[in-house]
Amino acid sequence: METGDKIGDKAFALTPALSFRPSPQTVFRFNYRYEWKNDPIYNPWEKTATLYLGLSSYF
């Protein structure tokens, strides 16, 4: 059934990252993710933050 109400359930995220390459075959990466989202009935925005740390080695 269609009521004409606006639909919520939106999400927005910002994800900056820093990478460090101490050698040509190794990468350390630090990511930070900040996210805002709300649900279909427009409750206040929920804010979450996540930190990621990664290591890659190519051989």
C-alpha positions as CSV (number, residue, x, y, z in Angstrom):
1,M,0.0,0.0,0.0
2,E,1.4,3.4,-0.9
3,T,0.9,6.2,1.6
4,G,2.9,9.0,0.0
5,D,5.2,9.3,3.0
6,K,8.9,9.9,2.4
7,I,11.0,6.8,2.7
8,G,13.9,6.9,5.2
9,D,16.6,4.3,5.6
10,K,19.5,6.5,4.4
11,A,23.2,6.1,5.0
12,F,26.2,8.3,4.5
13,A,29.9,7.5,5.2
14,L,33.2,9.2,5.2
15,T,36.3,7.0,5.0
16,P,39.8,8.6,4.9
17,A,42.9,6.4,4.8
18,L,46.6,6.6,5.3
19,S,49.1,4.2,3.8
20,F,52.8,3.6,4.6
21,R,55.0,1.6,2.3
22,P,58.3,0.7,4.1
23,S,59.5,-1.5,1.2
24,P,58.2,-2.0,-2.3
25,Q,56.4,-5.2,-1.3
26,T,54.9,-4.2,2.0
27,V,52.0,-1.8,2.8
28,F,50.6,-0.7,6.2
29,R,47.2,0.9,5.9
30,F,45.1,2.7,8.5
31,N,41.4,3.4,7.7
32,Y,38.9,5.4,9.7
33,R,35.2,5.1,8.8
34,Y,32.6,7.5,10.2
35,E,29.0,6.6,9.2
36,W,25.6,8.2,9.7
37,K,22.4,6.3,9.1
38,N,18.7,6.4,9.9
39,D,15.9,4.0,9.6
40,P,12.7,4.0,7.5
41,I,10.6,5.8,10.2
42,Y,13.2,8.7,10.5
43,N,14.4,8.1,14.0
44,P,17.5,10.3,14.8
45,W,20.7,9.6,12.9
46,E,22.8,6.8,14.3
47,K,26.5,7.6,14.2
48,T,29.2,5.0,14.2
49,A,33.0,5.0,13.8
50,T,35.3,2.2,12.9
51,L,39.1,1.9,12.8
52,Y,40.9,-0.5,10.5
53,L,44.5,-1.4,10.4
54,G,45.8,-3.6,7.6
55,L,49.1,-5.2,6.5
56,S,49.8,-6.4,3.0
57,S,52.9,-8.2,1.8
58,Y,53.4,-9.1,-1.9
59,F,55.8,-12.0,-2.7
